[in-house]
Amino acid sequence: MPPDADTGTMERQERTPAPQPNRSRRGPLRVAYVSMQFPRPSETFAGTDVRALREEGVQVEVFALRPAHHDHDALMRQRDLTDVPTLSLTPGGYLGGCLKLFTRPRWWAALLWWIVRWQAHRPKVLVRCLALAPMAVTIFERINAGRFDVVHLFWGHYPALVGHLTQRFAPHLVSSVFLGAYDIQEDQYGSFVPGSVPVAKRADTVWTHSRSNLERFRALGIPEGQVRCVYRGVDLRRYPFLPETGAAEREYARVVSIGSLIERKAMDHVLRVIAAVRERLPEVRLQILGDGPERASLEALARSLDVDDVVTFAGHVPAEAIAEALQRASAFVLLSKSDRIPNVVKEAMASGCPCVVSNTQGMDELVMHGRTGYLVDIGDLEAPVEHLSAVLLSPGGHAEMVAAARRHVERHFSAQASMLEYRQAWLAALEARAS
């Protein structure tokens, strides 16, 4: 059952409250946050989590296995993260990791054994792990030399390289792993790394952001007692809800869709829906925020559908532009094939923008059909036309729905509340070690 949008009640069996930490502990909690790349244009939630943790007094340093994004400095400024220390892949760091083969042979032996043992039957994953291994060694050296309390793996695929070294050679550190979406999928959209499972099994805490993932965890053999389901939150301060003045400022028949322009996001479906809606409502306009390899083909499709004059491809834009677009839009649409409770839907709901979204795994925990938005089957192009038309033709007729959506996000999808749960669990794990 999904959380209740009106009463705020929800089933809590997967979110057992953490023991209250000992407030006498001296000094701030120090967390090494291991990811693939930080920040990334398409992963605003990582920056939101780190910012919320630092507001809780947690000292966070981020370690990335890949090179920094070419807009790294601009992204850090846009997301208020300039005070967060980061270490990304550089030629020097990579070479240094390679040289550790001679100065830290036990680290390399343990890591290579783990790679071969768990990834041997998946050649592509095996090769990627070998390619990332030198940077994983460099990152672990920095973590091992620092005064960290927690090593948190954000995504449970290739960061598991660092997780294995931590669990093997620094067992005094609390081990924390987030497993949530593509890192637990083995289908065409997945990035599943088999070796991440034994790392998760040895972790103090395994986090996930949807109850729909729990069955997969059971299938992988991850003990239920280690798993905590905590929804990934958004910073509500960045998405103000203006039910009265906001409605007046919204542009009539303006639709927004946000996402990377890749196949699984199904932006081609959005274009086809807009073409059908236009037959009923000629004034409709669509703004697509995001970029990717499918952009040229999508622009060609817009021309072939004769909607290129009402569709704007804005490309990647900063968070402030996303918030502004959601404040001005009459509706938000996302027809993805595989997203699991994406942040853009939470942001749209928080902004008072009616949502029409595909019913991907876990989405019903966020959007309750007819109450906080509209859910449609994946690949269905008729239902979104009906729901989107209803929203656009009746701008003031969904006030109750958007108000319920905002309340639902406030109660269950706040970044500050979610990161407080992380902090409490980490402190409890530290106390358990000390006792």
N, C-alpha and C positions, 0 to 999 in steps of 0.2 A: 504494500500500500504506500502511495506517495504521502509526503507531509500534507497536512491540512492547511489550505491557503487562508482560511477565515479564522480559525481558532488558534492557529499557531502550534497545535499539538503535532507530535510526530513520534513514530516508533523509535525508541532509543536503544534497542538491544545491541546494535552494532557500535554504539558510542558510549561505552561504559565510562563514567566519569573517572578521570585520573585522580590518584591520591593527591591530596593537597601537599604541595611542596613545602619543605622546611624554610621558612622565611629567614632563618638565621644564617643561611648560606651566604658567604661573603663573595663579593665581586659579581660582575655580570656573567650571564651564560654566554659561552663562546661557541659558535657553530660554524663548521666548515661545510659549505653548501656546494655540492658537486653536481655540475650539469654538463651539457654538451656545448652550449654557447650561451653567453649572457652579456647583455640582454639580446633577445631576438625580436624582430618586428612583429612576428606572428604569435609570440608567447608573452603577452602582457601580464599573465597571471603570475609568472615567476617573479617579475619585478614587484608586483603588488604584494606577494607573500614576503619578500625580503624587506620591503618598506614597512609592512605591518609588524614584522618581527623586531626591527630596529626601534620602532615606536614603543614596543614593549620592553625596551632596554636590553635586547639581545644583541650581542656583537656578532655580526655575520660577515664572513669573508667568502667570496665566490670563486670557485675553481672550475675552469672550463676545459674540456678535452679538445675542443676545436679552436681555430683562430678567432679573434674578435671580429664581429661584424664590421663592415667598412664604415657604417654610421654609428659605431660604438659610442663615441663621445656625445653625439647628438641625442642618441637614445637614452643615455644615462641622465642627461640634463632634462629631457622631456619627462622622464619618470621619477624625477627627484631622487636619484640614486648616486649622485656624484660623490657622496661620502662613503660609498661601499667599496672596500678594497676588492679588486678582481685580479685573477691570474688566468690568462688564456694561452693557448698554444702559440709558441714562437719558435723559430729555428733554434735559438739557443736552448730553450727549454726542452725541445725534442732531442737535440744532440746530447744535452746533459743527461736525459733519461737513458739514452743509448749507452753512454759511458758508465752508467751505474751497473751495467752488466758485469763490470770488472770490480767495482768498489762495493756493490751490494748484490753479490751473486745469489744470496738466499732469497732476496725479494724477487729477482728475475726468475729463479728456478720455480718458486711457488706460483708466480703469475703464469708462466708458460705452461706449467702442469695443469693449472686451472683452465686455461684457454683450450688446450688440446683435449682435456678430459670431457669438458662440457659442450664444446662447440665443434668437435670433429665431424659430426654428422651434418653440419650446416656450413658448407665451404665458404659462402659469402660472409657469414657472420665471423667465421674463423679468421679470414683474411682481415676484416675490419678490426677485430680485436688485436691482432698482431700489429696492425698499423698504428693503433691508438695506445699500445702498451707503453712505449717510451714516455709519452706525456702522462700516462697514469702513474708511472713510477716517479716522475718529477713532482706531480701533485702530492702523492703520498709522502714524499720526502719533506715537503713544506708543511703538510699537516702533522707529520710525526715530530717535526722540530718545533712546532708551535704549541701554545697552551690551550688547545681546544678541549671542549667537553663532549661535543657531539659531531659526528660526521653524518650529514644528511644527503642521501642520493636523490636528487630530483630527476625522476624517471629511473626506472629499474632496468634499463638495457645496458648501454656501454659504460655508464658510471659505475656499474657493478665491478669493473676492473679495479677501481680505487677501493670499493667496498670490500672486496676480497683481501686486498693487502692490509686494509685497516683491521679487519677481523682476525687476520692471521698474525700480524705483527704489532698491533696496538689495541689489544682487547680491552684495555681500560677505558677506551672511548665508547660512548654510547653510539650504537649503530642504528640508523634510521633510514628507511627506504620508502619512497613514494612509487606506487604501482597504480596506474590509472587508466590508460587508454591503449595507445598503439604498442606500448611496451609489454602488454599481456595478450596481444592479438597475434595469431599465427596465420591470418589470412593475407590477402594481397595488400592490405593497408597497414599491416603490423610491422613492428620492429622488435620482435620478441628475441631475446638473447637467452638461451637455455641456462647459462651460468648464473643468470640473475636470480633464479629460483633458490639454489642453495644459499646464496647471499641473503635473500629475504628470510629464509628459514632460520638463519642464525642472528638476524637483526633483533634488537630490543623491541622495535616498533615498526610495523608495516602500515603505511597509510594508503587510503584510497578515497576517492571523491564521489563514489556512487555505490549504492547498495546492490546495483545490478552486477557489480564486479565480484561479489562475494562467492557466487557459485564457481567462478573461474578460479578463485583462490583455493577453494576446497579441492577442485580437480588437480591443482598443482601441488597439493599437500602442504600448503602453508597453514600452520596451526591457527585456529580461529582466535585463540587468546592473544595472539600478537597483532591482530588486525584491528585498526581503528578507522571507522568510516567518518570522515570529516569533510563536509562539502568545501570545495575550493571557492573562496569568496571574492567579492569585488569591493573596491574602496567606494562606498556609497557617497562619500563627500564629493567625488568627482562626477557623480551622476545625480544632480538634484532633481527632485520630483516636484513639478509645478502643475498641479492638476487643473488650476483655473487659468492663470496667465499663460502657462505652457500650452494649453489647448488653443488659446487664441493666437499664439505665435506659430503654431504648426502650419506648414504649407499644405494647402489642399492637394490631395491625391499624390503626395510625394512619398515614394517607397525607398527604403534603404536596405541594402544587403551587404554584409561584411564577411570577408573571408579570403584566404589565399586562393588564387586562381589556378587551382589544380583539379584533377578529374574527380576526386572523391567529394569535393565541395559542391559539385553539380550546379554551378552557376548557369550552365546551359538550360537547366530546368527553370531557373528563375526567369531567364529571358523569354522562354516559351510561355510561361505563366503571364508575364507582363504583356506579351503580344495578345493573349486571349482577353485579359482584363481591358486592354485598350479598345477592344471592340465594343465594350459596354461603357467605358469611361475614357473618352478621347484625351482628357486632361492628365491622365496618369503620367508620372515621371519616375524613373528609377535611377538611383545613384549607387554604384558599386564601389565600395572601399576595399582595397586590397590589390595585390599584384601577384604575378606568377607566370609560369610557362604557358598557360592556356589563354593568355590575354588576346593574342592575335586571332586565334580561332574563335574566341567569344565575340570579338569585335566584328569578325566576318559573319558570324551567326546573327548578330543584331542587325546587320545590313540586310541579310537574306530574309529576316522576319519583318523587315521594314519598321524597325523600332529604334534604329540608330539615332534618330532625331530626338528621342525622348530618354535615351540611356546615356549616362555619364560614367565613364571609367576613371575614377579619381586616383587610382594607384594607392600605394601605401601612404597613409597619413598619420600624423601624431595623435596621441590619445585625446588631446584637447579637441581636435577636429572630429574625432569619432563621437565624443560627447555632444558637441554642437549639432552634428548631423542627426543624432538620435533625439535631441530636443526639438528639432524642427520637422522631423518626419511625421507623416500620418500613419505609417505602418512599417514594420520590420519583417523581412522574410528571409528564411534560411532553409534550404532544401537539401542539406548535406546527406550523404549516404552513410556516414560512419562516425560523426562527432558524438562525444559523450559529455553531455551537460556543458557545452562551450560557454565561455565567459561572455561572448558577445550577446547571447540571449539574455543572460542575467543583466547585462548593462542596459539592454533595450527595455526590459521589464522595469528596472529601477528608474529609468527615465520617463516612464509613462507612455511608452510607445507600444501599441498593440502588436502582438507577435503571431506570425504564421510560420510554423517550423515543422520539419520532418521528425517523425517519431523514432529517432535513433535510440540506441541503448541507453537507458537511464534518463532519457529526456522527460518521462512522465513524473520524475521526482521533482522537476523544476516547473514544467508547464502542465497544468491540469486542464484538459480540453474543455473549452467553454467557460472556464472560471478564471484562469490567469493567462489565457491565450488559446491558440488553436493548434492542435496536433494533426498532421496528415501522414499517411503511410508513405514510406520511402518509394520514390518513383511515381507516385500518384500526382498527376498534373491537373486533374479536374477539381478535387477538393480545395487546393490552395487558390484556384481561381474564384471559387464560390466564397471562401472566407475572406480573401483579400478584397474582393468586390464589396462584400458586406461592410467591412471596416471602412473602406474609402468612401462609400456612398452614404455612410452615416457617421460623420466625424465625431458627433457628440453622443453617439449611442452606445459607446463602450466604456463609459466613465467608471462604472462599477468594476468591470474586468481589469482595467489598468490600475485602479486603486488596490484591488486584491493582489495583483501581481507585485506591486511595490511592497506591500506588507509582507508577502511571502519571501521576497528577497531579503528584506530587512531582518526577518526572523531566522532565516536559515542559511543565507549566503553572504554574510559579512566577513570580509577578510580579517578584520581586527578580532572578531570572535573566534574564527577558525585558527588563527595563529596563536591565540591565547591557549587553545587546547593543545597545540603542538608544544608550546613552551612548558605547560604544566606536565605533560607526559615525559618530556625530556628531563625535567628536574626530578620527577619521580623515579625515573630510571637511574639517575645519578645517585639519588638517596639509597635506592636498593643496592647499588654497588657498594656504597660506603658502609651500609649496615651488614 
